[in-house]
Amino acid sequence: MRLLSALALAVALLAAACTGETFVEYQGTVAAGDVAAHSFDADPNPAGLPAVPGAEVTLFVCSGGCDGTETGRRVTAGAAGEWGPLDLTFGGGFADHEILVEVTAPGFDPYRYSTTYESTADPTAGERYLNVVLAP
């Protein structure tokens, strides 16, 4: 009976660990350029491109694919195009989670950076700047 109780406890702890919470955090800059792109860099806006102040940056975390109807966290880029940190905590579990950062600004095409949390090699804990270039 003791063995059965210990086994039940181990299964419960394993299930709790698999469905625990995790988080993502991003910070970066929004700049203007000829070609839309993003990069992860040690410094903000390393190319020295013109900033896009007032750009809206929204972070979504979706179980499965993001379709744009989800509620996310939003920040507005400052005078130098800087934004963040922007973070979201979400439940772990067995489903893949799509991370989506959407950047919009008047006069520019929207830009979307997307990755799957469980399999990405991209930095997701704010340790590098996510520098986004918007194109008209």
N, C-alpha and C positions, 0 to 999 in steps of 0.2 A: 504494500500500500504506500509505503514511504517513497519507493522508487516511482510509482505512478504519480504521486503528488509532485515530486521533484521534476519529472518530465513535463507535467502540465505547466508548472511554473516556468520552466525553460522555454516552452513554446510560447507562452504569453509574453515573456520578455523579448523574445525574438520578434514576435509580431509587432510589439510596441516600437521596437527599434526600427523596423522596416517602414513603419507608417509615421515616424517622428517628423518634426518640422525641420526645414532647411531654409536657406535664404539666398537671394542674389542681390548684388549691389553694383551699381554703375555710376560713374561720373565721367564728364568729358567736356567736349566743346562742339559747337556747330559753326561751320565756316562755309563760305561760298566758293564754288569752283566751276570749272567747265564740265566735269564729270562727277556724278554722284558716287560716293564711296564711303567706306569706314576703315579705320585702323585702330589697333590697340597699341598705345605708345606710353613710354615712361613720362612724357611731358605733354601738356596741353597744346593743341594746335602746333605741332612741330614744324609744319611747312610755312607757318606765318601767313596763312590765307586770311582774307577779310572775314571778320566775325559776322554772325547773323544774330544780333541781339533780338530778344523777344521770341525766338523759336520755341515751339512747344515740344517737349520731350516726354513721351509716355512709356512707362514700363508695364508690360503685361506678363503674367505667368499663367499658362493654360494647361490643363490636363488634356492631352491630345492636341489638336491644332487650334490656333487662335484664328477666329474669323472676324475680329474687329468689333464684336458686340460685347466683349468682356469689359469689366471695370478694371482700370489700371490706376497707377499713381502717376501724376503729372507734375512737371516742374517747367519753369520758364527760364530760358537762357538769359544771362546777364549781359552787360555792355560789351564784354570781351568774348561773348558766345559761350561762356562757361556755364555748366549746369551740374547739378548733383551735389552730394551723393543722393541717389535715388535707389531705394531698396524695397523689396517685398519678401515677406516670409510666407511660406506655403507648406502644405503637408507633403511628406514624402510618399512612400508607397511603391506599388509595383508598376504604376503607369508612367510613361514618358511625359515630361513636362516641357512644353515649348516656351522659350523665353523670347519675347518680342519687344524691341525698342523701336518706337515709331517717332519720327521727327518731322514736324511740319512747320512751315513759315510762309506767310503771304509772298507770292511771286516766285516760289520754288516748288518743284515736284516733291511730294512726300517721299521720305526714305524709310525703309524698314530693314532693321537688322534682326535676324532670327537664328536661333540655335536650339538644339535639344539639350536640356540641362544634363541628363544622365550620361551623355556621350560626348559632350563638347570638350575640346582642349582650350577653348577661349577662356580668358579670365572672367570669372563671374562674381568675384568678391571685392571688386573695387580696387584691385591692386595695380591696375593700369588704366589710363584714360581711354575712353571710347570716343575717338575723334571722328565726327561725321562731317562729310562735305556734301552740301546740297547743290543741285544744279537747277538753273531756271527752266 
